[in-house]
Amino acid sequence: MTAKELKDEIQKALDTVPEDRLEDVLAYVREVQRKSQPEFGNSEHLEKILSEDKELLKKLAQ
């Protein structure tokens, strides 16, 4: 996917985000901008782990 296609897809996704979550999205984008590539790679791995184990983490939290 080209950069333009990615930006278009991001815009489409943003159009469906509830207003009360837009600040969270903006904070995440700013965090991505701030991080160096190696730091971002680590957070990508953590995000993947957390999303894959979401149900397990919910059960553990109870």
C-alpha positions, 0 to 999 in steps of 0.5 A: 500500500502506498503512503497515500493509500494508507493515509486515505484508509486512516482517514476513513477509520478516523471518520468512524471513531466516536468523538469521545475517543478522538483525543486517545487517537491523537495521543497515540499518533503523537506518541508514534511521532515521538518514538524512534523506530526501535522504540516503536518496534517494541511497542508494536510487539507489546500491542500485538501481545496485548491484543491477542491476549485481550480475553485472557487479560480480562479474565486475569483482571477479574 
